[in-house]
Amino acid sequence: MAIITIVSAKAAPGATSAAVALAVTWPAPVLLVGADPAGDDIIGGYLGPWIAKGWVHPAKGIVSFATATRHVEPDQACDLAAHTQLLPGGRNARVLLGLSDPAQIMGVGPAGWQRLARSLAASAGAGCASDAIVDCGRFGLATPRALLQVADLVLVAVRPQRRSVLATRPLIRLLQQQFQPQRLGVAVVAATPEQADEVVEVLKVPAGVHLPDDVVTARAFSDGATPLPRRSALTRTATAAGTRLHHVLNQPQLPQPRLVGARS
């Protein structure tokens, strides 16, 4: 199964909303991971109403995982199941909550992020039953690079506005030095098809995801407004995008053909 990591160059480009929208509408079992080192916006946003009712517990997630596995070697995979919870509204989705307070990053540390990356790679590997969507928030010095390194696809969230596109260009250039072209794309958020095409043309990176400008539904995914619009343009587009990504990223890798008589 596949790991998709979403980052952004600026604050509030819609990275978290896109991650939640994809997870809620994903066509197969999926784990949503709130891995923003500046604090998990999923906790105070989409899951806010469920946390207030006691249905979701913010203390159960990456912090509890890092604490429980603190004596494990960083390169060893650990079981994530005990630290995940059902994602309300999702078809077959679970969530691994992130930091409710940025100060908690000290309790996770580089080794904790490394263990998480190894564990995600193991739980989303070939023959496993779950994909993973990881929201790393705004890219910076504290960004857990290990979670990008294990990703099958890194998406950079961007809006079609000029300032968002210009701020994204340096990040795209940086990531192009670290990832193969097929592992890098953009998630163009709140854009028309024409605007998405323009963004792709400027950034010279394919559009992994394009989500339309749908303020009401976007608010539901970002702030937990209910009921969740199931037939809106944003929900339908996210469903189609998730279905496409799931099937493309999980296609079996065919061996390269070898010419008969060719030397080994």
Secondary structure, DSSP 8 states (H G I E B T S, - for coil): --EEEEEESSSSSSHHHHHHHHHHH-SS-EEEEE--TT--HHHHTTTHHHHHTTSS-TTSBHHHHHHHTTTS-TTS----GGG-EE-TT-SSEEEEB--SSGGGHHHHHHHHHHHHHHHHHHHTSTT-S-EEEEEEEE-STTS-HHHHHT-SEEEEEE-SSHHHHHHHHHHHHHHHTTS-GGGEEEEEES--HHHHHHHHHHHTS-EEEEE---HHHHHHHHH--SS--SSSHHHHHHHHHHHHHHHHHTS--------TT---
